[in-house]
Amino acid sequence: MGASRRNPTTEKWFRVVVSLKGLDGAVQLVAGLVLIVVPPREIADIVHVVVTRDLLGNPAGPLAGHLEAAARGVIDGGGRGFAVAFLLVHAVIKLGLVAALLGEVVPAYPVAALALAVFVVFEVLRAVRTRSFVLPILAVFDVVVIALVLREYVLLRRERNTGNTATREPR
């Protein structure tokens, strides 16, 4: 079989999507740290102001009610510990995998696909339990990322096995 030619457009999309996951990981890391430092009552007040005044307007709407209920879960304490742990663990794993993928560390590709698959299962289960409308959207995005990661993995392995790195575009 001839030399592998990775599609530059697909490779750029892969880099954009993986970079977005990295940005998401960084935001989750900051959010987890904020949850540790900021008192729960202040978090609820901020969510209330943003939801009712700045973003959604009608505090009786379904989206506003969902976000307010999530904030109450953080205040009540049961959701706070879970949220902190989830955000920090998810962020560290995601940031590590993003660095490995962007650095083309070949063994990281299947690990990333597996980790994202676990996140998808968790997101779907959590969405069913909490009736979240955001988690299924994130799960679909993660499935797209998994497909891109696996595609890049196959192409990168093929490229490395044939020893043909000259077909790649410079980064």
Phi and psi in radians as a Rosetta constraint file:
Dihedral C 1 N 2 CA 2 C 2 CIRCULARHARMONIC -1.309 0.35
Dihedral N 2 CA 2 C 2 N 3 CIRCULARHARMONIC 3.128 0.35
Dihedral C 2 N 3 CA 3 C 3 CIRCULARHARMONIC -1.147 0.35
Dihedral N 3 CA 3 C 3 N 4 CIRCULARHARMONIC 2.535 0.35
Dihedral C 3 N 4 CA 4 C 4 CIRCULARHARMONIC -1.281 0.35
Dihedral N 4 CA 4 C 4 N 5 CIRCULARHARMONIC 2.359 0.35
Dihedral C 4 N 5 CA 5 C 5 CIRCULARHARMONIC -2.142 0.35
Dihedral N 5 CA 5 C 5 N 6 CIRCULARHARMONIC 1.874 0.35
Dihedral C 5 N 6 CA 6 C 6 CIRCULARHARMONIC -1.363 0.35
Dihedral N 6 CA 6 C 6 N 7 CIRCULARHARMONIC 2.359 0.35
Dihedral C 6 N 7 CA 7 C 7 CIRCULARHARMONIC -1.209 0.35
Dihedral N 7 CA 7 C 7 N 8 CIRCULARHARMONIC 2.078 0.35
Dihedral C 7 N 8 CA 8 C 8 CIRCULARHARMONIC -1.033 0.35
Dihedral N 8 CA 8 C 8 N 9 CIRCULARHARMONIC -0.606 0.35
Dihedral C 8 N 9 CA 9 C 9 CIRCULARHARMONIC -1.171 0.35
Dihedral N 9 CA 9 C 9 N 10 CIRCULARHARMONIC -0.805 0.35
Dihedral C 9 N 10 CA 10 C 10 CIRCULARHARMONIC -1.130 0.35
Dihedral N 10 CA 10 C 10 N 11 CIRCULARHARMONIC -0.691 0.35
Dihedral C 10 N 11 CA 11 C 11 CIRCULARHARMONIC -1.113 0.35
Dihedral N 11 CA 11 C 11 N 12 CIRCULARHARMONIC -0.674 0.35
Dihedral C 11 N 12 CA 12 C 12 CIRCULARHARMONIC -1.145 0.35
Dihedral N 12 CA 12 C 12 N 13 CIRCULARHARMONIC -0.726 0.35
Dihedral C 12 N 13 CA 13 C 13 CIRCULARHARMONIC -1.084 0.35
Dihedral N 13 CA 13 C 13 N 14 CIRCULARHARMONIC -0.705 0.35
Dihedral C 13 N 14 CA 14 C 14 CIRCULARHARMONIC -1.014 0.35
Dihedral N 14 CA 14 C 14 N 15 CIRCULARHARMONIC -0.834 0.35
Dihedral C 14 N 15 CA 15 C 15 CIRCULARHARMONIC -1.118 0.35
Dihedral N 15 CA 15 C 15 N 16 CIRCULARHARMONIC -0.688 0.35
Dihedral C 15 N 16 CA 16 C 16 CIRCULARHARMONIC -1.121 0.35
Dihedral N 16 CA 16 C 16 N 17 CIRCULARHARMONIC -0.834 0.35
Dihedral C 16 N 17 CA 17 C 17 CIRCULARHARMONIC -1.134 0.35
Dihedral N 17 CA 17 C 17 N 18 CIRCULARHARMONIC -0.753 0.35
Dihedral C 17 N 18 CA 18 C 18 CIRCULARHARMONIC -1.146 0.35
Dihedral N 18 CA 18 C 18 N 19 CIRCULARHARMONIC -0.674 0.35
Dihedral C 18 N 19 CA 19 C 19 CIRCULARHARMONIC -1.110 0.35
Dihedral N 19 CA 19 C 19 N 20 CIRCULARHARMONIC -0.665 0.35
Dihedral C 19 N 20 CA 20 C 20 CIRCULARHARMONIC -1.094 0.35
Dihedral N 20 CA 20 C 20 N 21 CIRCULARHARMONIC -0.690 0.35
Dihedral C 20 N 21 CA 21 C 21 CIRCULARHARMONIC -1.098 0.35
Dihedral N 21 CA 21 C 21 N 22 CIRCULARHARMONIC -0.656 0.35
Dihedral C 21 N 22 CA 22 C 22 CIRCULARHARMONIC -1.133 0.35
Dihedral N 22 CA 22 C 22 N 23 CIRCULARHARMONIC -0.746 0.35
Dihedral C 22 N 23 CA 23 C 23 CIRCULARHARMONIC -1.084 0.35
Dihedral N 23 CA 23 C 23 N 24 CIRCULARHARMONIC -0.744 0.35
Dihedral C 23 N 24 CA 24 C 24 CIRCULARHARMONIC -1.043 0.35
Dihedral N 24 CA 24 C 24 N 25 CIRCULARHARMONIC -0.739 0.35
Dihedral C 24 N 25 CA 25 C 25 CIRCULARHARMONIC -1.094 0.35
Dihedral N 25 CA 25 C 25 N 26 CIRCULARHARMONIC -0.712 0.35
Dihedral C 25 N 26 CA 26 C 26 CIRCULARHARMONIC -1.138 0.35
Dihedral N 26 CA 26 C 26 N 27 CIRCULARHARMONIC -0.721 0.35
Dihedral C 26 N 27 CA 27 C 27 CIRCULARHARMONIC -1.119 0.35
Dihedral N 27 CA 27 C 27 N 28 CIRCULARHARMONIC -0.715 0.35
Dihedral C 27 N 28 CA 28 C 28 CIRCULARHARMONIC -1.126 0.35
Dihedral N 28 CA 28 C 28 N 29 CIRCULARHARMONIC -0.671 0.35
Dihedral C 28 N 29 CA 29 C 29 CIRCULARHARMONIC -1.086 0.35
Dihedral N 29 CA 29 C 29 N 30 CIRCULARHARMONIC -0.832 0.35
Dihedral C 29 N 30 CA 30 C 30 CIRCULARHARMONIC -1.095 0.35
Dihedral N 30 CA 30 C 30 N 31 CIRCULARHARMONIC -0.754 0.35
Dihedral C 30 N 31 CA 31 C 31 CIRCULARHARMONIC -1.089 0.35
Dihedral N 31 CA 31 C 31 N 32 CIRCULARHARMONIC -0.728 0.35
Dihedral C 31 N 32 CA 32 C 32 CIRCULARHARMONIC -1.090 0.35
Dihedral N 32 CA 32 C 32 N 33 CIRCULARHARMONIC -0.736 0.35
Dihedral C 32 N 33 CA 33 C 33 CIRCULARHARMONIC -1.172 0.35
Dihedral N 33 CA 33 C 33 N 34 CIRCULARHARMONIC -0.666 0.35
Dihedral C 33 N 34 CA 34 C 34 CIRCULARHARMONIC -1.093 0.35
Dihedral N 34 CA 34 C 34 N 35 CIRCULARHARMONIC -0.734 0.35
Dihedral C 34 N 35 CA 35 C 35 CIRCULARHARMONIC -1.083 0.35
Dihedral N 35 CA 35 C 35 N 36 CIRCULARHARMONIC -0.526 0.35
Dihedral C 35 N 36 CA 36 C 36 CIRCULARHARMONIC -1.251 0.35
Dihedral N 36 CA 36 C 36 N 37 CIRCULARHARMONIC -0.692 0.35
Dihedral C 36 N 37 CA 37 C 37 CIRCULARHARMONIC -1.566 0.35
Dihedral N 37 CA 37 C 37 N 38 CIRCULARHARMONIC -0.704 0.35
Dihedral C 37 N 38 CA 38 C 38 CIRCULARHARMONIC -1.488 0.35
Dihedral N 38 CA 38 C 38 N 39 CIRCULARHARMONIC 2.293 0.35
Dihedral C 38 N 39 CA 39 C 39 CIRCULARHARMONIC -1.063 0.35
Dihedral N 39 CA 39 C 39 N 40 CIRCULARHARMONIC 2.518 0.35
Dihedral C 39 N 40 CA 40 C 40 CIRCULARHARMONIC -0.955 0.35
Dihedral N 40 CA 40 C 40 N 41 CIRCULARHARMONIC -0.686 0.35
Dihedral C 40 N 41 CA 41 C 41 CIRCULARHARMONIC -1.079 0.35
Dihedral N 41 CA 41 C 41 N 42 CIRCULARHARMONIC -0.681 0.35
Dihedral C 41 N 42 CA 42 C 42 CIRCULARHARMONIC -1.170 0.35
Dihedral N 42 CA 42 C 42 N 43 CIRCULARHARMONIC -0.650 0.35
Dihedral C 42 N 43 CA 43 C 43 CIRCULARHARMONIC -1.084 0.35
Dihedral N 43 CA 43 C 43 N 44 CIRCULARHARMONIC -0.799 0.35
Dihedral C 43 N 44 CA 44 C 44 CIRCULARHARMONIC -1.096 0.35
Dihedral N 44 CA 44 C 44 N 45 CIRCULARHARMONIC -0.707 0.35
Dihedral C 44 N 45 CA 45 C 45 CIRCULARHARMONIC -1.121 0.35
Dihedral N 45 CA 45 C 45 N 46 CIRCULARHARMONIC -0.741 0.35
Dihedral C 45 N 46 CA 46 C 46 CIRCULARHARMONIC -1.115 0.35
Dihedral N 46 CA 46 C 46 N 47 CIRCULARHARMONIC -0.803 0.35
Dihedral C 46 N 47 CA 47 C 47 CIRCULARHARMONIC -1.045 0.35
Dihedral N 47 CA 47 C 47 N 48 CIRCULARHARMONIC -0.766 0.35
Dihedral C 47 N 48 CA 48 C 48 CIRCULARHARMONIC -1.059 0.35
Dihedral N 48 CA 48 C 48 N 49 CIRCULARHARMONIC -0.809 0.35
Dihedral C 48 N 49 CA 49 C 49 CIRCULARHARMONIC -1.117 0.35
Dihedral N 49 CA 49 C 49 N 50 CIRCULARHARMONIC -0.820 0.35
Dihedral C 49 N 50 CA 50 C 50 CIRCULARHARMONIC -1.119 0.35
Dihedral N 50 CA 50 C 50 N 51 CIRCULARHARMONIC -0.776 0.35
Dihedral C 50 N 51 CA 51 C 51 CIRCULARHARMONIC -1.177 0.35
Dihedral N 51 CA 51 C 51 N 52 CIRCULARHARMONIC -0.849 0.35
Dihedral C 51 N 52 CA 52 C 52 CIRCULARHARMONIC -1.473 0.35
Dihedral N 52 CA 52 C 52 N 53 CIRCULARHARMONIC -0.528 0.35
Dihedral C 52 N 53 CA 53 C 53 CIRCULARHARMONIC -1.834 0.35
Dihedral N 53 CA 53 C 53 N 54 CIRCULARHARMONIC -0.848 0.35
Dihedral C 53 N 54 CA 54 C 54 CIRCULARHARMONIC -1.532 0.35
Dihedral N 54 CA 54 C 54 N 55 CIRCULARHARMONIC -0.615 0.35
Dihedral C 54 N 55 CA 55 C 55 CIRCULARHARMONIC -1.896 0.35
Dihedral N 55 CA 55 C 55 N 56 CIRCULARHARMONIC -0.970 0.35
Dihedral C 55 N 56 CA 56 C 56 CIRCULARHARMONIC -1.842 0.35
Dihedral N 56 CA 56 C 56 N 57 CIRCULARHARMONIC -0.314 0.35
Dihedral C 56 N 57 CA 57 C 57 CIRCULARHARMONIC 1.339 0.35
Dihedral N 57 CA 57 C 57 N 58 CIRCULARHARMONIC -1.390 0.35
Dihedral C 57 N 58 CA 58 C 58 CIRCULARHARMONIC -1.339 0.35
Dihedral N 58 CA 58 C 58 N 59 CIRCULARHARMONIC 1.888 0.35
Dihedral C 58 N 59 CA 59 C 59 CIRCULARHARMONIC -1.198 0.35
Dihedral N 59 CA 59 C 59 N 60 CIRCULARHARMONIC -0.191 0.35
Dihedral C 59 N 60 CA 60 C 60 CIRCULARHARMONIC -1.609 0.35
Dihedral N 60 CA 60 C 60 N 61 CIRCULARHARMONIC -0.059 0.35
Dihedral C 60 N 61 CA 61 C 61 CIRCULARHARMONIC -1.230 0.35
Dihedral N 61 CA 61 C 61 N 62 CIRCULARHARMONIC 2.828 0.35
Dihedral C 61 N 62 CA 62 C 62 CIRCULARHARMONIC -1.148 0.35
Dihedral N 62 CA 62 C 62 N 63 CIRCULARHARMONIC -0.680 0.35
Dihedral C 62 N 63 CA 63 C 63 CIRCULARHARMONIC -1.172 0.35
Dihedral N 63 CA 63 C 63 N 64 CIRCULARHARMONIC -0.771 0.35
Dihedral C 63 N 64 CA 64 C 64 CIRCULARHARMONIC -1.084 0.35
Dihedral N 64 CA 64 C 64 N 65 CIRCULARHARMONIC -0.753 0.35
Dihedral C 64 N 65 CA 65 C 65 CIRCULARHARMONIC -1.083 0.35
Dihedral N 65 CA 65 C 65 N 66 CIRCULARHARMONIC -0.689 0.35
Dihedral C 65 N 66 CA 66 C 66 CIRCULARHARMONIC -1.129 0.35
Dihedral N 66 CA 66 C 66 N 67 CIRCULARHARMONIC -0.795 0.35
Dihedral C 66 N 67 CA 67 C 67 CIRCULARHARMONIC -1.186 0.35
Dihedral N 67 CA 67 C 67 N 68 CIRCULARHARMONIC -0.665 0.35
Dihedral C 67 N 68 CA 68 C 68 CIRCULARHARMONIC -1.129 0.35
Dihedral N 68 CA 68 C 68 N 69 CIRCULARHARMONIC -0.706 0.35
Dihedral C 68 N 69 CA 69 C 69 CIRCULARHARMONIC -1.127 0.35
Dihedral N 69 CA 69 C 69 N 70 CIRCULARHARMONIC -0.670 0.35
Dihedral C 69 N 70 CA 70 C 70 CIRCULARHARMONIC -1.109 0.35
Dihedral N 70 CA 70 C 70 N 71 CIRCULARHARMONIC -0.725 0.35
Dihedral C 70 N 71 CA 71 C 71 CIRCULARHARMONIC -1.126 0.35
Dihedral N 71 CA 71 C 71 N 72 CIRCULARHARMONIC -0.692 0.35
Dihedral C 71 N 72 CA 72 C 72 CIRCULARHARMONIC -1.094 0.35
Dihedral N 72 CA 72 C 72 N 73 CIRCULARHARMONIC -0.632 0.35
Dihedral C 72 N 73 CA 73 C 73 CIRCULARHARMONIC -1.084 0.35
Dihedral N 73 CA 73 C 73 N 74 CIRCULARHARMONIC -0.628 0.35
Dihedral C 73 N 74 CA 74 C 74 CIRCULARHARMONIC -1.211 0.35
Dihedral N 74 CA 74 C 74 N 75 CIRCULARHARMONIC -0.716 0.35
Dihedral C 74 N 75 CA 75 C 75 CIRCULARHARMONIC -1.133 0.35
Dihedral N 75 CA 75 C 75 N 76 CIRCULARHARMONIC -0.737 0.35
Dihedral C 75 N 76 CA 76 C 76 CIRCULARHARMONIC -1.150 0.35
Dihedral N 76 CA 76 C 76 N 77 CIRCULARHARMONIC -0.188 0.35
Dihedral C 76 N 77 CA 77 C 77 CIRCULARHARMONIC 1.679 0.35
Dihedral N 77 CA 77 C 77 N 78 CIRCULARHARMONIC -0.669 0.35
Dihedral C 77 N 78 CA 78 C 78 CIRCULARHARMONIC -1.091 0.35
Dihedral N 78 CA 78 C 78 N 79 CIRCULARHARMONIC -0.677 0.35
Dihedral C 78 N 79 CA 79 C 79 CIRCULARHARMONIC -1.439 0.35
Dihedral N 79 CA 79 C 79 N 80 CIRCULARHARMONIC -0.380 0.35
Dihedral C 79 N 80 CA 80 C 80 CIRCULARHARMONIC -1.152 0.35
Dihedral N 80 CA 80 C 80 N 81 CIRCULARHARMONIC -0.886 0.35
Dihedral C 80 N 81 CA 81 C 81 CIRCULARHARMONIC -1.064 0.35
Dihedral N 81 CA 81 C 81 N 82 CIRCULARHARMONIC -0.747 0.35
Dihedral C 81 N 82 CA 82 C 82 CIRCULARHARMONIC -1.081 0.35
Dihedral N 82 CA 82 C 82 N 83 CIRCULARHARMONIC -0.805 0.35
Dihedral C 82 N 83 CA 83 C 83 CIRCULARHARMONIC -1.071 0.35
Dihedral N 83 CA 83 C 83 N 84 CIRCULARHARMONIC -0.769 0.35
Dihedral C 83 N 84 CA 84 C 84 CIRCULARHARMONIC -1.085 0.35
Dihedral N 84 CA 84 C 84 N 85 CIRCULARHARMONIC -0.858 0.35
Dihedral C 84 N 85 CA 85 C 85 CIRCULARHARMONIC -1.093 0.35
Dihedral N 85 CA 85 C 85 N 86 CIRCULARHARMONIC -0.804 0.35
Dihedral C 85 N 86 CA 86 C 86 CIRCULARHARMONIC -1.062 0.35
Dihedral N 86 CA 86 C 86 N 87 CIRCULARHARMONIC -0.869 0.35
Dihedral C 86 N 87 CA 87 C 87 CIRCULARHARMONIC -1.082 0.35
Dihedral N 87 CA 87 C 87 N 88 CIRCULARHARMONIC -0.792 0.35
Dihedral C 87 N 88 CA 88 C 88 CIRCULARHARMONIC -1.213 0.35
Dihedral N 88 CA 88 C 88 N 89 CIRCULARHARMONIC -0.791 0.35
Dihedral C 88 N 89 CA 89 C 89 CIRCULARHARMONIC -1.147 0.35
Dihedral N 89 CA 89 C 89 N 90 CIRCULARHARMONIC -0.820 0.35
Dihedral C 89 N 90 CA 90 C 90 CIRCULARHARMONIC -1.028 0.35
Dihedral N 90 CA 90 C 90 N 91 CIRCULARHARMONIC -0.762 0.35
Dihedral C 90 N 91 CA 91 C 91 CIRCULARHARMONIC -1.133 0.35
Dihedral N 91 CA 91 C 91 N 92 CIRCULARHARMONIC -0.812 0.35
Dihedral C 91 N 92 CA 92 C 92 CIRCULARHARMONIC -1.112 0.35
Dihedral N 92 CA 92 C 92 N 93 CIRCULARHARMONIC -0.787 0.35
Dihedral C 92 N 93 CA 93 C 93 CIRCULARHARMONIC -1.076 0.35
Dihedral N 93 CA 93 C 93 N 94 CIRCULARHARMONIC -0.832 0.35
Dihedral C 93 N 94 CA 94 C 94 CIRCULARHARMONIC -1.093 0.35
Dihedral N 94 CA 94 C 94 N 95 CIRCULARHARMONIC -0.793 0.35
Dihedral C 94 N 95 CA 95 C 95 CIRCULARHARMONIC -1.128 0.35
Dihedral N 95 CA 95 C 95 N 96 CIRCULARHARMONIC -0.688 0.35
Dihedral C 95 N 96 CA 96 C 96 CIRCULARHARMONIC -1.118 0.35
Dihedral N 96 CA 96 C 96 N 97 CIRCULARHARMONIC -0.773 0.35
Dihedral C 96 N 97 CA 97 C 97 CIRCULARHARMONIC -1.182 0.35
Dihedral N 97 CA 97 C 97 N 98 CIRCULARHARMONIC -0.674 0.35
Dihedral C 97 N 98 CA 98 C 98 CIRCULARHARMONIC -1.085 0.35
Dihedral N 98 CA 98 C 98 N 99 CIRCULARHARMONIC -0.782 0.35
Dihedral C 98 N 99 CA 99 C 99 CIRCULARHARMONIC -1.047 0.35
Dihedral N 99 CA 99 C 99 N 100 CIRCULARHARMONIC -0.742 0.35
Dihedral C 99 N 100 CA 100 C 100 CIRCULARHARMONIC -1.174 0.35
Dihedral N 100 CA 100 C 100 N 101 CIRCULARHARMONIC -0.713 0.35
Dihedral C 100 N 101 CA 101 C 101 CIRCULARHARMONIC -1.183 0.35
Dihedral N 101 CA 101 C 101 N 102 CIRCULARHARMONIC -0.774 0.35
Dihedral C 101 N 102 CA 102 C 102 CIRCULARHARMONIC -1.180 0.35
Dihedral N 102 CA 102 C 102 N 103 CIRCULARHARMONIC -0.467 0.35
Dihedral C 102 N 103 CA 103 C 103 CIRCULARHARMONIC -1.501 0.35
Dihedral N 103 CA 103 C 103 N 104 CIRCULARHARMONIC 0.059 0.35
Dihedral C 103 N 104 CA 104 C 104 CIRCULARHARMONIC 0.963 0.35
Dihedral N 104 CA 104 C 104 N 105 CIRCULARHARMONIC 0.761 0.35
Dihedral C 104 N 105 CA 105 C 105 CIRCULARHARMONIC -1.396 0.35
Dihedral N 105 CA 105 C 105 N 106 CIRCULARHARMONIC 1.744 0.35
Dihedral C 105 N 106 CA 106 C 106 CIRCULARHARMONIC -0.936 0.35
Dihedral N 106 CA 106 C 106 N 107 CIRCULARHARMONIC -0.783 0.35
Dihedral C 106 N 107 CA 107 C 107 CIRCULARHARMONIC -1.102 0.35
Dihedral N 107 CA 107 C 107 N 108 CIRCULARHARMONIC -0.301 0.35
Dihedral C 107 N 108 CA 108 C 108 CIRCULARHARMONIC -1.321 0.35
Dihedral N 108 CA 108 C 108 N 109 CIRCULARHARMONIC -0.374 0.35
Dihedral C 108 N 109 CA 109 C 109 CIRCULARHARMONIC -1.092 0.35
Dihedral N 109 CA 109 C 109 N 110 CIRCULARHARMONIC -0.913 0.35
Dihedral C 109 N 110 CA 110 C 110 CIRCULARHARMONIC -1.154 0.35
Dihedral N 110 CA 110 C 110 N 111 CIRCULARHARMONIC -0.568 0.35
Dihedral C 110 N 111 CA 111 C 111 CIRCULARHARMONIC -1.108 0.35
Dihedral N 111 CA 111 C 111 N 112 CIRCULARHARMONIC -0.756 0.35
Dihedral C 111 N 112 CA 112 C 112 CIRCULARHARMONIC -1.099 0.35
Dihedral N 112 CA 112 C 112 N 113 CIRCULARHARMONIC -0.764 0.35
Dihedral C 112 N 113 CA 113 C 113 CIRCULARHARMONIC -1.086 0.35
Dihedral N 113 CA 113 C 113 N 114 CIRCULARHARMONIC -0.740 0.35
Dihedral C 113 N 114 CA 114 C 114 CIRCULARHARMONIC -1.150 0.35
Dihedral N 114 CA 114 C 114 N 115 CIRCULARHARMONIC -0.791 0.35
Dihedral C 114 N 115 CA 115 C 115 CIRCULARHARMONIC -1.058 0.35
Dihedral N 115 CA 115 C 115 N 116 CIRCULARHARMONIC -0.762 0.35
Dihedral C 115 N 116 CA 116 C 116 CIRCULARHARMONIC -1.141 0.35
Dihedral N 116 CA 116 C 116 N 117 CIRCULARHARMONIC -0.633 0.35
Dihedral C 116 N 117 CA 117 C 117 CIRCULARHARMONIC -1.113 0.35
Dihedral N 117 CA 117 C 117 N 118 CIRCULARHARMONIC -0.701 0.35
Dihedral C 117 N 118 CA 118 C 118 CIRCULARHARMONIC -1.107 0.35
Dihedral N 118 CA 118 C 118 N 119 CIRCULARHARMONIC -0.745 0.35
Dihedral C 118 N 119 CA 119 C 119 CIRCULARHARMONIC -1.059 0.35
Dihedral N 119 CA 119 C 119 N 120 CIRCULARHARMONIC -0.708 0.35
Dihedral C 119 N 120 CA 120 C 120 CIRCULARHARMONIC -1.087 0.35
Dihedral N 120 CA 120 C 120 N 121 CIRCULARHARMONIC -0.822 0.35
Dihedral C 120 N 121 CA 121 C 121 CIRCULARHARMONIC -1.039 0.35
Dihedral N 121 CA 121 C 121 N 122 CIRCULARHARMONIC -0.808 0.35
Dihedral C 121 N 122 CA 122 C 122 CIRCULARHARMONIC -1.073 0.35
Dihedral N 122 CA 122 C 122 N 123 CIRCULARHARMONIC -0.777 0.35
Dihedral C 122 N 123 CA 123 C 123 CIRCULARHARMONIC -1.066 0.35
Dihedral N 123 CA 123 C 123 N 124 CIRCULARHARMONIC -0.740 0.35
Dihedral C 123 N 124 CA 124 C 124 CIRCULARHARMONIC -1.167 0.35
Dihedral N 124 CA 124 C 124 N 125 CIRCULARHARMONIC -0.810 0.35
Dihedral C 124 N 125 CA 125 C 125 CIRCULARHARMONIC -1.072 0.35
Dihedral N 125 CA 125 C 125 N 126 CIRCULARHARMONIC -0.764 0.35
Dihedral C 125 N 126 CA 126 C 126 CIRCULARHARMONIC -1.151 0.35
Dihedral N 126 CA 126 C 126 N 127 CIRCULARHARMONIC -0.648 0.35
Dihedral C 126 N 127 CA 127 C 127 CIRCULARHARMONIC -1.120 0.35
Dihedral N 127 CA 127 C 127 N 128 CIRCULARHARMONIC -0.710 0.35
Dihedral C 127 N 128 CA 128 C 128 CIRCULARHARMONIC -1.135 0.35
Dihedral N 128 CA 128 C 128 N 129 CIRCULARHARMONIC -0.756 0.35
Dihedral C 128 N 129 CA 129 C 129 CIRCULARHARMONIC -1.182 0.35
Dihedral N 129 CA 129 C 129 N 130 CIRCULARHARMONIC -0.697 0.35
Dihedral C 129 N 130 CA 130 C 130 CIRCULARHARMONIC -1.768 0.35
Dihedral N 130 CA 130 C 130 N 131 CIRCULARHARMONIC -0.075 0.35
Dihedral C 130 N 131 CA 131 C 131 CIRCULARHARMONIC 1.060 0.35
Dihedral N 131 CA 131 C 131 N 132 CIRCULARHARMONIC 0.588 0.35
Dihedral C 131 N 132 CA 132 C 132 CIRCULARHARMONIC -1.255 0.35
Dihedral N 132 CA 132 C 132 N 133 CIRCULARHARMONIC 2.464 0.35
Dihedral C 132 N 133 CA 133 C 133 CIRCULARHARMONIC -1.744 0.35
Dihedral N 133 CA 133 C 133 N 134 CIRCULARHARMONIC -0.253 0.35
Dihedral C 133 N 134 CA 134 C 134 CIRCULARHARMONIC -1.446 0.35
Dihedral N 134 CA 134 C 134 N 135 CIRCULARHARMONIC -0.724 0.35
Dihedral C 134 N 135 CA 135 C 135 CIRCULARHARMONIC -1.026 0.35
Dihedral N 135 CA 135 C 135 N 136 CIRCULARHARMONIC -0.716 0.35
Dihedral C 135 N 136 CA 136 C 136 CIRCULARHARMONIC -1.097 0.35
Dihedral N 136 CA 136 C 136 N 137 CIRCULARHARMONIC -0.588 0.35
Dihedral C 136 N 137 CA 137 C 137 CIRCULARHARMONIC -1.143 0.35
Dihedral N 137 CA 137 C 137 N 138 CIRCULARHARMONIC -0.766 0.35
Dihedral C 137 N 138 CA 138 C 138 CIRCULARHARMONIC -1.112 0.35
Dihedral N 138 CA 138 C 138 N 139 CIRCULARHARMONIC -0.646 0.35
Dihedral C 138 N 139 CA 139 C 139 CIRCULARHARMONIC -1.118 0.35
Dihedral N 139 CA 139 C 139 N 140 CIRCULARHARMONIC -0.736 0.35
Dihedral C 139 N 140 CA 140 C 140 CIRCULARHARMONIC -1.101 0.35
Dihedral N 140 CA 140 C 140 N 141 CIRCULARHARMONIC -0.765 0.35
Dihedral C 140 N 141 CA 141 C 141 CIRCULARHARMONIC -1.031 0.35
Dihedral N 141 CA 141 C 141 N 142 CIRCULARHARMONIC -0.749 0.35
Dihedral C 141 N 142 CA 142 C 142 CIRCULARHARMONIC -1.119 0.35
Dihedral N 142 CA 142 C 142 N 143 CIRCULARHARMONIC -0.628 0.35
Dihedral C 142 N 143 CA 143 C 143 CIRCULARHARMONIC -1.121 0.35
Dihedral N 143 CA 143 C 143 N 144 CIRCULARHARMONIC -0.701 0.35
Dihedral C 143 N 144 CA 144 C 144 CIRCULARHARMONIC -1.093 0.35
Dihedral N 144 CA 144 C 144 N 145 CIRCULARHARMONIC -0.751 0.35
Dihedral C 144 N 145 CA 145 C 145 CIRCULARHARMONIC -1.087 0.35
Dihedral N 145 CA 145 C 145 N 146 CIRCULARHARMONIC -0.738 0.35
Dihedral C 145 N 146 CA 146 C 146 CIRCULARHARMONIC -1.018 0.35
Dihedral N 146 CA 146 C 146 N 147 CIRCULARHARMONIC -0.802 0.35
Dihedral C 146 N 147 CA 147 C 147 CIRCULARHARMONIC -1.059 0.35
Dihedral N 147 CA 147 C 147 N 148 CIRCULARHARMONIC -0.762 0.35
Dihedral C 147 N 148 CA 148 C 148 CIRCULARHARMONIC -1.161 0.35
Dihedral N 148 CA 148 C 148 N 149 CIRCULARHARMONIC -0.702 0.35
Dihedral C 148 N 149 CA 149 C 149 CIRCULARHARMONIC -1.093 0.35
Dihedral N 149 CA 149 C 149 N 150 CIRCULARHARMONIC -0.808 0.35
Dihedral C 149 N 150 CA 150 C 150 CIRCULARHARMONIC -1.151 0.35
Dihedral N 150 CA 150 C 150 N 151 CIRCULARHARMONIC -0.670 0.35
Dihedral C 150 N 151 CA 151 C 151 CIRCULARHARMONIC -1.092 0.35
Dihedral N 151 CA 151 C 151 N 152 CIRCULARHARMONIC -0.835 0.35
Dihedral C 151 N 152 CA 152 C 152 CIRCULARHARMONIC -1.102 0.35
Dihedral N 152 CA 152 C 152 N 153 CIRCULARHARMONIC -0.648 0.35
Dihedral C 152 N 153 CA 153 C 153 CIRCULARHARMONIC -1.069 0.35
Dihedral N 153 CA 153 C 153 N 154 CIRCULARHARMONIC -0.847 0.35
Dihedral C 153 N 154 CA 154 C 154 CIRCULARHARMONIC -1.069 0.35
Dihedral N 154 CA 154 C 154 N 155 CIRCULARHARMONIC -0.814 0.35
Dihedral C 154 N 155 CA 155 C 155 CIRCULARHARMONIC -1.155 0.35
Dihedral N 155 CA 155 C 155 N 156 CIRCULARHARMONIC -0.715 0.35
Dihedral C 155 N 156 CA 156 C 156 CIRCULARHARMONIC -1.167 0.35
Dihedral N 156 CA 156 C 156 N 157 CIRCULARHARMONIC -0.741 0.35
Dihedral C 156 N 157 CA 157 C 157 CIRCULARHARMONIC -1.094 0.35
Dihedral N 157 CA 157 C 157 N 158 CIRCULARHARMONIC -0.770 0.35
Dihedral C 157 N 158 CA 158 C 158 CIRCULARHARMONIC -1.057 0.35
Dihedral N 158 CA 158 C 158 N 159 CIRCULARHARMONIC -0.763 0.35
Dihedral C 158 N 159 CA 159 C 159 CIRCULARHARMONIC -1.093 0.35
Dihedral N 159 CA 159 C 159 N 160 CIRCULARHARMONIC -0.785 0.35
Dihedral C 159 N 160 CA 160 C 160 CIRCULARHARMONIC -1.217 0.35
Dihedral N 160 CA 160 C 160 N 161 CIRCULARHARMONIC -0.613 0.35
Dihedral C 160 N 161 CA 161 C 161 CIRCULARHARMONIC -1.200 0.35
Dihedral N 161 CA 161 C 161 N 162 CIRCULARHARMONIC -0.571 0.35
Dihedral C 161 N 162 CA 162 C 162 CIRCULARHARMONIC -1.491 0.35
Dihedral N 162 CA 162 C 162 N 163 CIRCULARHARMONIC -0.166 0.35
Dihedral C 162 N 163 CA 163 C 163 CIRCULARHARMONIC 1.264 0.35
Dihedral N 163 CA 163 C 163 N 164 CIRCULARHARMONIC 0.310 0.35
Dihedral C 163 N 164 CA 164 C 164 CIRCULARHARMONIC -1.813 0.35
Dihedral N 164 CA 164 C 164 N 165 CIRCULARHARMONIC 1.541 0.35
Dihedral C 164 N 165 CA 165 C 165 CIRCULARHARMONIC -1.702 0.35
Dihedral N 165 CA 165 C 165 N 166 CIRCULARHARMONIC -0.082 0.35
Dihedral C 165 N 166 CA 166 C 166 CIRCULARHARMONIC -1.275 0.35
Dihedral N 166 CA 166 C 166 N 167 CIRCULARHARMONIC -0.288 0.35
Dihedral C 166 N 167 CA 167 C 167 CIRCULARHARMONIC -1.387 0.35
Dihedral N 167 CA 167 C 167 N 168 CIRCULARHARMONIC -0.156 0.35
Dihedral C 167 N 168 CA 168 C 168 CIRCULARHARMONIC -1.456 0.35
Dihedral N 168 CA 168 C 168 N 169 CIRCULARHARMONIC 2.532 0.35
Dihedral C 168 N 169 CA 169 C 169 CIRCULARHARMONIC -1.299 0.35
Dihedral N 169 CA 169 C 169 N 170 CIRCULARHARMONIC 2.464 0.35
Dihedral C 169 N 170 CA 170 C 170 CIRCULARHARMONIC -1.128 0.35
Dihedral N 170 CA 170 C 170 N 171 CIRCULARHARMONIC 2.553 0.35
